[in-house]
Amino acid sequence: MKRLFVVAAMLLSVNAMFAQDTIVAQVVSESELSGQPKNGGKVALKPYGFVRDYLYYDSRQTFNTNSGLFVQIPKDELYDPTDSSYDLNGESESNFLAITTRLGLNMSGVRALNADVTAKIEADFCGFTGNNFMIRLRQAYYKMQWRNKKHSLLMGQAWHPMTGDLPEVLALASGSPFQPFSRSPQLRYDFKLANVNFTYAALWQFQYKTTGPTGYDPKFNKIPEMFLGFDYSINGFKIGYGLDILSVVPRTTATVKYEVAVRDEFGNPVIENDQLKLETKEKKVRVDERLTTFSPMLYLNYSKNKFSLKAKGLLAENTSHLSMYNGFGVSDIDDEYNQEYTPIRSLTGWVDLCYGSKLKANLFGGFSKNLGSKDELAEGNQIFARNSVKNIDYMWRICPAISYTISGVTFGLEYELTNVGYGDEVNSWADVEATRDVFNNRLCAMLKYAW
């Protein structure tokens, strides 16, 4: 709780500093920016997009979405009860799909409140039910950029700040689950001072949600997720820090069982064998629950000529909404049916090396270690995690790739080796024991034509 108060005080002080600087920016704008906006105030539209095909092969069953294109980790071993030597999840799979084909539209040329206003709407074809593929909203936002370049305000659905500076991989998952992955409705404010950029964002969950006891519903939360960060850039280097603060309401009601006397048609209690006959019923009661977690992040970028290096490290608490494999568990249950919760933590990091322009070579490496729960779990070891996977001790990935681009056409080939250490036992601190290695080999070929 003390840490939450400290963070809140920091946010208030940062907001106050930003608010003062905004007033100065408006005064400068009014005196210096008397010219007309670009295009005479008319909106300039610039369509963009690409057609992209993926052909992939996996050596075993995986946890994935988008018909197998967004692949994360291999599934645990699952042996046939009638044949102990046959792993049901050991079956390979393959597919060829073009559903990640993308259409987008950038809009610019408008000014409001002395700021240049731009907007973006972007979609692909990964939303579907059954065999009917439908258009899916990826991003939809507008951004106000004041012409002194110090202040910008973004409003709408865009990439989560924790996903910034994605690795240069070919795979649709973009390094997930080692790299945070999410697009969220948000209000984001950036303030640039010399080589330092400060970011403050309030975010709401939509497509990417926290895993909970009954399925997380963000409309009951009432407190947006918060992000506070900064980065420093100089001579091709960028070093940054971010803190993600997530406060969720796992449940608003609880289902409890109670016993009542069975009555006959006249309303009299029924007696059997000198005992009052009882029946069990269920009812819903209101509960007051909340879990607040803190996930700090460090990252580094360096680029010079054709070479780039990116790295990121994250101490994650309950980040299933960022497509990561941790969550939270029940640490206590009081007499009023309220549950207290504790986050499941993990230490995750990755490094990405890339060289080239037309012909490009890339090498990605990621690692994640389960650190267990912050507090001891209550009896029963209830844990809520992504895909209900509770027995991961560690995971790692090595992923080399090569691609060639000419006249907007890109040919790419990528190999992904992912290993997960699954365990047979999970103790009261969410530590995983008796682990075994489960591998997946993925070979992916990509063809993309962009405009």
ZAMARGU-4260 file (C-alpha; in steps of 0.2 Angstrom, whole numbers, plus 5000, padded with zeros to 4 digits):
<rodrens>
0) 5000/5000/5000 | 5014/5012/5004 | 5022/5009/4987 | 5005/5013/4979 | 5004/5030/4988
5) 5022/5034/4982 | 5018/5030/4964 | 5002/5040/4965 | 5012/5055/4972 | 5024/5053/4958
10) 5010/5053/4945 | 5002/5069/4952 | 5019/5078/4953 | 5022/5073/4935 | 5005/5078/4929
15) 5007/5095/4938 | 5024/5098/4929 | 5016/5093/4912 | 5001/5104/4915 | 5012/5119/4918
20) 5022/5116/4903 | 5007/5114/4892 | 5001/5132/4896 | 5018/5139/4891 | 5017/5129/4875
25) 5000/5136/4871 | 5006/5154/4873 | 5021/5151/4862 | 5010/5143/4849 | 4998/5157/4848
30) 5012/5170/4845 | 5022/5160/4833 | 5010/5148/4824 | 4999/5160/4814 | 5001/5151/4798
35) 4988/5140/4790 | 4989/5121/4792 | 4995/5110/4778 | 4984/5107/4763 | 4974/5123/4768
40) 4965/5114/4782 | 4960/5100/4771 | 4962/5082/4777 | 4976/5072/4768 | 4972/5054/4766
45) 4986/5041/4764 | 4981/5023/4762 | 4993/5009/4766 | 4994/4990/4769 | 5000/4974/4762
50) 4995/4957/4757 | 5004/4944/4768 | 5005/4925/4767 | 5012/4913/4780 | 5016/4895/4778
55) 5021/4887/4794 | 5025/4870/4801 | 5025/4865/4820 | 5032/4849/4826 | 5019/4848/4840
60) 5003/4856/4847 | 5004/4874/4853 | 4995/4887/4862 | 4991/4899/4848 | 4978/4911/4841
65) 4973/4917/4823 | 4972/4899/4816 | 4990/4895/4822 | 4998/4910/4815 | 5001/4919/4832
70) 5010/4905/4841 | 5017/4906/4858 | 5023/4890/4867 | 5021/4871/4865 | 5008/4862/4875
75) 5013/4850/4889 | 5014/4832/4886 | 4997/4823/4887 | 4998/4804/4886 | 4984/4793/4879
80) 4977/4783/4894 | 4976/4767/4883 | 4994/4770/4876 | 5006/4777/4888 | 5019/4779/4875
85) 5008/4791/4864 | 5008/4809/4867 | 4992/4817/4861 | 5000/4834/4860 | 5014/4827/4850
90) 5005/4828/4833 | 5013/4841/4821 | 5003/4853/4812 | 5004/4865/4796 | 4994/4878/4787
95) 4995/4892/4774 | 4985/4908/4777 | 4983/4926/4771 | 4972/4932/4785 | 4985/4944/4792
100) 4983/4955/4776 | 4982/4973/4782 | 4973/4989/4777 | 4976/5006/4785 | 4973/5024/4782
105) 4983/5038/4789 | 4975/5056/4790 | 4983/5072/4792 | 4982/5091/4788 | 4970/5097/4802
110) 4975/5109/4816 | 4965/5111/4832 | 4970/5120/4848 | 4986/5125/4839 | 4991/5107/4837
115) 4993/5097/4821 | 4980/5083/4822 | 4983/5066/4814 | 4973/5050/4814 | 4975/5031/4810
120) 4963/5017/4807 | 4970/5000/4804 | 4962/4983/4801 | 4966/4965/4796 | 4956/4949/4793
125) 4960/4939/4809 | 4943/4941/4818 | 4932/4926/4814 | 4919/4914/4820 | 4918/4897/4813
130) 4924/4898/4795 | 4919/4916/4792 | 4933/4927/4792 | 4929/4945/4797 | 4938/4962/4797
135) 4946/4965/4814 | 4951/4982/4821 | 4969/4984/4826 | 4972/5002/4829 | 4960/5017/4828
140) 4966/5034/4836 | 4970/5052/4833 | 4985/5061/4839 | 4988/5080/4843 | 5006/5086/4841
145) 5010/5103/4846 | 5022/5111/4834 | 5036/5114/4847 | 5037/5095/4847 | 5037/5094/4866
150) 5019/5089/4868 | 5008/5076/4860 | 4992/5068/4866 | 4985/5051/4859 | 4967/5045/4861
155) 4960/5029/4855 | 4966/5011/4852 | 4985/5009/4849 | 4999/4998/4855 | 5001/4996/4874
160) 5017/5007/4879 | 5025/4991/4886 | 5025/4984/4869 | 5036/4998/4862 | 5051/4994/4851
165) 5046/4976/4845 | 5059/4964/4840 | 5063/4962/4821 | 5056/4945/4819 | 5045/4939/4805
170) 5033/4929/4816 | 5016/4937/4819 | 5018/4935/4838 | 5033/4947/4838 | 5042/4938/4851
175) 5028/4935/4863 | 5027/4928/4876 | 5044/4935/4880 | 5039/4952/4873 | 5023/4960/4880
180) 5010/4960/4866 | 4994/4971/4867 | 4984/4984/4859 | 4973/4994/4871 | 4961/5009/4871
185) 4971/5023/4880 | 4974/5041/4883 | 4993/5044/4881 | 5003/5060/4884 | 5021/5062/4879
190) 5032/5076/4884 | 5049/5078/4876 | 5063/5088/4884 | 5079/5089/4875 | 5084/5070/4873
195) 5072/5064/4886 | 5054/5058/4882 | 5042/5056/4896 | 5026/5045/4894 | 5010/5044/4905
200) 4996/5033/4899 | 4979/5028/4906 | 4973/5012/4898 | 4957/5001/4897 | 4956/4982/4892
205) 4947/4977/4877 | 4954/4963/4866 | 4968/4958/4878 | 4961/4955/4895 | 4967/4949/4912
210) 4963/4931/4916 | 4951/4929/4931 | 4940/4917/4941 | 4925/4919/4930 | 4933/4929/4915
215) 4938/4946/4918 | 4925/4960/4914 | 4934/4977/4914 | 4918/4987/4915 | 4918/4983/4934
220) 4935/4989/4937 | 4933/5008/4936 | 4951/5011/4938 | 4961/5012/4922 | 4978/5003/4920
225) 4992/5016/4922 | 5009/5017/4913 | 5023/5029/4918 | 5040/5029/4908 | 5054/5039/4901
230) 5068/5036/4888 | 5084/5044/4884 | 5091/5045/4866 | 5109/5050/4861 | 5120/5044/4846
235) 5110/5030/4841 | 5106/5024/4858 | 5090/5024/4867 | 5088/5018/4885 | 5071/5018/4894
240) 5062/5013/4909 | 5043/5010/4912 | 5031/5005/4926 | 5015/4997/4923 | 5002/4998/4937
245) 4987/4986/4935 | 4972/4986/4947 | 4959/4973/4944 | 4943/4967/4952 | 4943/4948/4950
250) 4925/4946/4955 | 4910/4957/4960 | 4899/4942/4966 | 4902/4925/4974 | 4891/4910/4972
255) 4889/4901/4990 | 4879/4886/4995 | 4867/4885/5009 | 4855/4872/5016 | 4837/4874/5019
260) 4824/4862/5026 | 4813/4853/5014 | 4795/4856/5016 | 4779/4846/5011 | 4765/4853/5002
265) 4757/4861/5017 | 4774/4870/5021 | 4779/4859/5036 | 4797/4853/5038 | 4800/4835/5032
270) 4807/4823/5045 | 4816/4807/5039 | 4823/4794/5051 | 4821/4807/5065 | 4832/4819/5056
275) 4826/4836/5047 | 4828/4833/5029 | 4839/4847/5021 | 4842/4852/5003 | 4857/4862/4996
280) 4854/4878/4986 | 4865/4892/4979 | 4864/4910/4980 | 4875/4925/4974 | 4882/4937/4986
285) 4891/4954/4984 | 4910/4954/4987 | 4923/4968/4987 | 4939/4962/4980 | 4954/4970/4971
290) 4972/4966/4966 | 4985/4979/4962 | 5001/4974/4954 | 5017/4983/4948 | 5028/4978/4933
295) 5044/4988/4930 | 5053/4987/4913 | 5070/4991/4906 | 5075/4992/4888 | 5089/4997/4877
300) 5090/5000/4858 | 5105/5004/4847 | 5106/5006/4829 | 5120/5012/4817 | 5120/5010/4798
305) 5113/4993/4794 | 5115/4986/4812 | 5102/4986/4826 | 5102/4979/4844 | 5086/4978/4855
310) 5084/4971/4872 | 5071/4972/4885 | 5069/4965/4903 | 5053/4964/4913 | 5049/4959/4931
315) 5031/4955/4928 | 5016/4953/4940 | 4999/4947/4933 | 5003/4952/4915 | 4991/4939/4906
320) 4983/4954/4898 | 5000/4957/4889 | 5000/4939/4882 | 5012/4933/4895 | 5011/4917/4905
325) 5008/4922/4923 | 4993/4928/4933 | 4987/4928/4951 | 4981/4916/4965 | 4970/4916/4980
330) 4980/4920/4996 | 4965/4921/5009 | 4946/4919/5010 | 4937/4929/5024 | 4921/4925/5033
335) 4911/4937/5021 | 4917/4926/5006 | 4929/4939/5000 | 4945/4932/4993 | 4962/4941/4994
340) 4974/4938/4979 | 4993/4938/4976 | 5002/4940/4960 | 5012/4926/4951 | 5028/4934/4946
345) 5040/4931/4932 | 5057/4938/4926 | 5057/4939/4907 | 5069/4946/4895 | 5075/4945/4877
350) 5088/4951/4865 | 5087/4954/4846 | 5101/4957/4834 | 5098/4963/4816 | 5109/4967/4801
355) 5105/4972/4783 | 5093/4982/4773 | 5087/4973/4757 | 5095/4957/4763 | 5092/4956/4782
360) 5098/4943/4794 | 5090/4943/4812 | 5093/4933/4828 | 5081/4933/4843 | 5083/4925/4860
365) 5071/4926/4874 | 5070/4918/4892 | 5057/4918/4906 | 5058/4911/4924 | 5043/4909/4935
370) 5047/4917/4952 | 5031/4910/4961 | 5018/4920/4971 | 5022/4936/4981 | 5012/4928/4996
375) 5008/4911/5000 | 4993/4903/4992 | 4977/4898/5002 | 4972/4880/5004 | 4968/4873/4986
380) 4982/4883/4977 | 4969/4892/4966 | 4979/4900/4952 | 4972/4910/4937 | 4984/4911/4922
385) 4984/4913/4903 | 4976/4897/4895 | 4975/4890/4912 | 4993/4885/4912 | 4999/4884/4930
390) 5014/4873/4929 | 5028/4882/4919 | 5044/4884/4928 | 5054/4892/4914 | 5054/4894/4895
395) 5067/4900/4882 | 5067/4903/4863 | 5080/4904/4849 | 5074/4911/4833 | 5085/4915/4818
400) 5078/4923/4802 | 5082/4929/4785 | 5073/4940/4773 | 5075/4949/4756 | 5065/4964/4751
405) 5064/4972/4733 | 5051/4984/4726 | 5039/4982/4741 | 5040/4962/4740 | 5048/4953/4755
410) 5052/4935/4755 | 5057/4928/4773 | 5061/4912/4781 | 5062/4909/4800 | 5066/4895/4812
415) 5059/4895/4830 | 5065/4883/4843 | 5054/4886/4859 | 5057/4875/4875 | 5046/4875/4890
420) 5050/4868/4907 | 5033/4860/4913 | 5032/4853/4931 | 5021/4839/4939 | 5019/4849/4955
425) 5015/4866/4960 | 5017/4871/4978 | 5009/4884/4990 | 5021/4897/4983 | 5017/4893/4965
430) 5034/4886/4963 | 5035/4872/4950 | 5044/4856/4954 | 5049/4840/4945 | 5051/4849/4928
435) 5053/4841/4911 | 5058/4850/4894 | 5045/4851/4880 | 5051/4858/4863 | 5042/4864/4848
440) 5051/4867/4831 | 5042/4880/4820 | 5047/4883/4802 | 5039/4898/4794 | 5040/4905/4777
445) 5032/4923/4773 | 5028/4932/4758 | 5023/4950/4759 | 5019/4964/4746 | 5017/4981/4754
450) 5012/4998/4747
</rodrens>
